[in-house]
Amino acid sequence: MLPFAPEGYPFVLVPALAGIVAWFFGVPFLAVVCWLAMLACVAFFRDPVRRSASPPEVVLAPADGKVLSVGDAPTAMVGRGLPQQISIFMSPANVHVNRAPISGTVREARCTPGAKLPAFRDKASELNEHSFVLLEGALGTVAYKQIAGSLARRVVCDLSPGQTVTRGERVGLIKFGSRVDLFLPAHAVAEVRPGQRTRAGLTAVARFAHTGSA
């Protein structure tokens, strides 16, 4: 059986039951539409098993999708020692589950309500509903934002301050896609480029460079 994110159960059960009711009352066309919607939701909320054998200095993608940009982070993040940003756009066809980019301790975890701008717009990172998580690892600190979009209506963050996570561990999801912004320290070297596809918990998006003496 395909692994399934439990957050998707309401989205699967409602059209499934609606289809049964429609069939019972003699409206087969409506029943088929409901069951197709149910199957689409099953696909949306799939939660495949992911394991990576990458070395510990590798930062893994927090989301499935397409890299929108690789470049400078906003001023607020630069001030926190995270001057680099990688943005990943999640379409409705992508796996919605997000995964920890590094192993470490959660120093911050908060959710902020907001607008529903299209996720590919630059201002979506600040204005849209989003979560913010700061992870402190042995080789460096990173942060990420789960950002809702015009279609996505709910960000789910499973983390709380003080919690420890393992790289690649499931940390939440964005219902029906959207965007994840990853913020990196100066000694991290990006290994992806705009347009590249990523898989959460598998794709190496950056690497911590050695900061000690050679």
N, C-alpha and C positions, 0 to 999 in steps of 0.2 A: 504494500500500500504506500502511496506517495506521502511522505511526511508533510504534515499540515499544521500551520500556525493556529493555535486555539482562538486567537482574536478574530479569526474569520468565520467561526461557527454561526453567528447570527446572520451573516451575509449569505451563507449556504442554506441554512434551515428555512429562512423566510421564503425565498423563491421556490424551494422544494415543496414546502407545505402549500404554497399558493398554487403551484402546478397541480398538486393532488386535488385541491378543491375545485380548480377549473375543470379538470378532467371529470370529476364526479358530477358537476353540473352541466356537462355536455358541451364544453368549450375547448376542444382539443388543441386548436391553434394557440390559444392563450396558455394552455398547459405546456406546450412545447417551448414557447417563448420563455416561460418561467424556468423550465428545466435547463434551457441553454444558458440563462443568466446564472443558474446555480453552478453549472460546469465552469463558466467563466470565473466565478468567485473561487472555486476550488483551485483553478490554475493561478489566480492572483495571490492566494494565500499559501502556496506551496512553500515548504520549509526544508529544502534538501540538506542532507548531512554534508558538512564541509570540514576537511582537515588539511592542514598545510604542514609541509616538512621544511619550510623556509627557515634560514638561520635567524637567531633572535634579533639581529639588527634590522631586519626587514619590517617595514610598516605595511600591513595588509589593507586592502580596500574595505571600507566600512559598508559599502553598498554595491549591488549589481547595477549596471547602467553604462552610460557613456560619459567620458570626461568632458566637461564643458570648458574648463579653463585650468591652467596651471600658472600661478604667478604670485603677485604680492597680496598679502592679507590686508584687511582694513586697519586703520590706525589703532583702533582699540585693541586689536589682537597683537599688533606690533609691540605695543606698550606692555604686553604680557609675555613678551619673549617668543611669540609665535608669528614670525613675519611672512611665512609662506602659506599659500592656500591652494588646495586642489578641490574643485567642485565636480560632483558626479550627479548627472541627471538620471532619475529613475522613471521609466515609462510604465504605463499600466501593464505591459507585457513582462516586465522584469520581476524577479523575486523581490518581495517587499521587505523581507527580514534583513535587519542591519546587524553587523558584527563588530566586535572590538578590534580596532586596528593594531593595538599593542597589548601586552600584558602589563598590569599595573594596578594602582589604587585610584579609585574615583575621588578626586578632590572637590569637584563641583558637579552637580546634576540638577538642572532646573528646567521647567517648561514655561514658555511665555505665549499667551494668546496673541492673535494678530489677524492681519488681512489674509486674503486668498489670491494674491497676485500670481500670474504664471511663474512657475518655479525657475524658468530659465532667465528671468529678469534679474539684474544685479541687485535691485532693492529688495527682492524677495527674502534675502538672507537676514535683513534687519526688520522688515515690516511684517512678514508673514508669521503665522503660528510656527513656533519652533521649540526644540529642546536644545540645551547646551550642556555638554559633558566635557570635563577636563580630566585627563588620565595622566597620572605620574608613573612612569616606568623606570626600570633600572638604567636604560640608556638614553632617556630623554622624556620630555613631556609633550603630549599632543592634546588637541581638543577637536571636537566635531559638533556640528549642528545637524539635526534632522529638521528639514524645512518642509512644511506643508505647501501645496500649490493650489491651483484653481480647481483641480479635480479631487486631490487628496483633502480629506476633512478631519483627519485625526492623526496626531503624532503619538506614538506609544514609546515611552522610555522606561526600561525595566530597571534602571540603575538608581542608586542613592549614594550620597557622600559616605566615604569610609569603606565602601564595598570593594573587594578585589575581583578582578576579572582576568581571564586568560585570553590571549590573542586568538581571534577567530570565534570567540564565544558569542552566542546570540544575546544582543543587548536591547532589542526592541524592533519596531517596524514603523513604516509610514503607510497608512491604509490607502491603497490605489496609487502608489508611486510618489513622485516629487523629486527631492534633491537632498544630498548630503554634502556639506562643506567640511573639509578636513584641514586643520591648521597645524603647521609644523614648525619646529625650531630652526634656527639658521644652520645648524650642523646636519640637518637632514637633506638628503639629495633626492629630488623627485625622479621617478623612473617611468612616468607615464607622460603622455602628451594629449592635447585636445583631440577629441574624436575617437580615442582608444576605448575599447570596451573593458569593463572590469567585472569581477565576480567577488562578492563579499567573502572574506575569509580565505581567499585563494590568490588573488592578483596582488603582486608586489607593486605598490604605488610609490614607495619611497624607501630610503635606506638611511639609517643613522651612520654618519661618518665617525671615524675614530677621533676622539677629542683629546686623548692623552698623547704623550710624547712617543715618537716612533722608536 
